[in-house]
Each structure stands twice: as structure tokens, then as C-alpha cells.
Amino acid sequence: MANSSVAIVILNWNGKKLFDTFLPSVVKNSQAPGVEIYVADNGSTDDSIAYLIDNYPQIKLIVLQHNYGFADGYNKAIKYVDADFYVLLNSDVEVTPNWLEPCISLLESDERIAVVQPKILSYSKPHQFEYAGAAGGYIDRFGYPFCRGRILNRMESDLGQYNSISPIFWASGACMFINAGVYNRAEGFDGSFWAHMEEIDLCWRLKNQGYKIMYQPASTVFHLGGGTLPYSSPQKIYLNFRNNLFMLYKNLHRDQFHRILLTRIVLDQVAAFKFLAGFYFSGFSAVFKAHISLLSNLYPLYRKRRELRKYRVVSNHPEIYHKSIMWKFYFQRIRKFSKLKFNPEK
């Protein structure tokens, strides 16, 4: 890793129960010159802080006074960290030997590479890709995210089919390696997202500025997932729908803006009524609230969009799938990335 300094930053909120399962692997497999491990406590109400002090004295502790969510929690924690590269790591991730070097070396190899994601496998099903990131993330033309190794809720087994270094559109916040200078100049995550899709928004902003987002399969981690909010949680549904709309509003090119955003609003209504047809009234309400939030935030979103336009140098991204992943999944019954015949490198 040359002479670079690396800060592994783990955001914690009431996660004491996870420490003894996941922190030992981070401590054991991160013993290299210039590497420091931080836990940023995001206003925990359990005894996380005392437990860390007593049991993990080698880890540096950052104490935030409130729960700022994932996005602003990291933004505030990073202010206390001085390093060339940040590794943003979820508290429910087990890392493996030599997980740092391949990703840091890839970042060092090209100043236009801003972010690198390792291979993310499931902690509970180790031979299967994990939902949050898998083998690198993409979005379709309407902003729906998917991954190599995961389309919607279908995960593939890892058979070595995604073992090449590849450009991707977004890297998972579960384990994100990022150039510190780039992160700080971009002002980090958008704090208004609170949690969910803030990493896709950040990667899209960086892609628009001409930076590269890469996948490095030589590094592997195992993610438990669903530790903060269950995947079916109404709050998670609300944040995912709302933040996706926020992300589209901020980052879409003007040539696509009205057509794509309006289409997404219609598609969201279809999803809402699907929840209603399944008698999942909380899901229906969550989508409705997400759209109300979009309307109530139009002015601040407009200001952000106008500011971001100043830094846009790239508009056409081959890592955006210019078809509908929903159509492919539900109507054409495509469940594997390879069946999409989508090659972002062309």
C-alpha cells in the first residue's frame, strides 16, 4: 500500500452485540503500517462505548452526541480522521486476510479512481453474494439499483463468474474504499438521505465529475445485512423510495430529467398499489409518504441540482443499464446479471 495512510471507520449505533462477532476479524486482518481502526459511535444508548474502551483499546473511538443516521454520521465522524484513504465499513462485516491491499493498490493506481468495492458475500450463506453490493452496483434507466450477483431480491452463488476488476456505477456503503480528498471535496454523503442509497448518490455525483468507481474481486468480505432495519420495514421502504427520487432529481441530466422522473413517479404508484393489493398497508403508506417528502423538498433539491451542474463533466455513463430491470425481472423472468447481456465495459 506504498506509504498511504488508511483509516477504517466503522459507524456504530447500539451495536454492542455485533462487536465480538465482527471486530476481531477487522483487528486481526488490518495489521499494516499506516492503518488505523476507528469506531464512530452514533449516539448509542446501550453501553457500546464502555465496552469498546474495556475490550478493544487498540481501536480509536469517536463519540458523536446524537444519532445522525448513516449519511451524516459518517460525515461528522470523518472530520476527526486524517488519512489518505477511508474505508467505510459496516459494523456487521467480517473481513478476510489481505482484504485491504488489493483495494488500496487499485485506488493508488489511478488518480481518477475515487471509490473501490470488494466482493461482498453473505455472512450467513458464505457461497452466495450479499444483497448490499454483491459484485458491484449499477442502476437501470429509471434509477432502480441492482448488482452483479443480485437482481432485486435474487442472489446468485459465487462461482467465480465475477472475478475480474471492473468499472461499476456504485459501490456499497457496507464496505467502501474511497479517496479521502475526493470524499471531502464532494462534501461526503448527502445528510438529508439519513440512510439508504446515499452511497449511490455519492457515486453518481463522482461519476458526473469524471471519476471512476471500481470493483476489486481480489478482496472479499462477508456482510450479515439487515442489521439496522429489516428489509420489509416500512421505514426502510420509505427511505429507499424517497432517497431514490432525491437521487434522480439531483443527478439526472437535463435531457432525461422530466421524462425519467415522471416515469419513476408513475412506476412508484404501481408499486404502492401492489403493496395495497397484498394488504401491506404500511408499505403503501411508505411510498405515499416518500412522494410527499419529494414535493416538500423540491426547493432544497433544486438548489443542490443547480450547484452540482457546475461540476458535471460527464453525462453519458455506460454503467447505467438503458433498459428496465423491473421489466426484465418480472416479465422476462431474468434472475441473473449474465442473462441481461449488459457489458458496461463496451
SULNORZI-V642978 format. One line per field, one symbol per residue. ss: DSSP state (~ for helix, > for strand, _ for the rest). phi: phi as a letter, one per 20 degrees, with the letter a starting at -180 (. if undefined). psi: psi as a letter, one per 20 degrees, with the letter a starting at -180 (. if undefined). A space follows every 50 residues. Layout:
ss = ???
phi = ???
psi = ???
This chain:
ss = _____>>>>>>>___~~~~~~~~~~~~~______>>>>>>>>_____~~~ ~~~~~____>>>>>____~~~~~~~~~~______>>>>>___>>>___~~ ~~~~~~~~~___>>>>>>>>>>_____>>_______>>>>____>>>__> >__>>_>________>>__>____>>>>>~~~~~~_____~~~____~~~ ~~~~~~~~___>>>>>>>>>>>>__________~~~~~~~~~~~~~~~~~ ~_____~~~~~~~~~~~~~~~~~~~~~___~~~~~~~~~~~~~~~~_~~~ ~~~~~~~~~__________>>___~~~~~~______~~~~______
phi = .ldfecdeddeccldgfegfedfgffffecebgndcdcdeeemfdeegff ffffdcffefdddeeceemfffgfgffffedcafcddecffddeddgmfe gffffffffbfeeeccdefddffecfecfegepldodccefdnfebcfnb dldddefednfcddfbfcebdfffbcebffffgffemmfefffmbnmfff gfffgfffeneddcdcffdcccdfmmfecgfefgfffgfffffffgffgf dffffdgfffffffffffffffffgffemefffgfffffffffgffdfff ffffffffgfdfccdddfeefecefffffedemedcgfffldcfee
psi = kckqppooopppolkhiigihhhhhgggjknqpjpqpqpoplkqiakggh ggghimiippppoqirojrgghggghghhjporhqqoopqikpprrqkhg ghgghgghioiiohqpprporphhnijqqqgmgdkqqrqahjjpqrqpio odjoqqqojjilkqpqprhqqpihnppqpghgghhikbqohihfqpjhhg gghgghghjjrqpqpniipprppgqjhgpqhjphhggggggghggggggh iqqhhifgggghghgghhhghghggghjknhhgghggghhhghghijggh hgggggghhhipiphooiipokaohgghghhikpiqghihlonii.
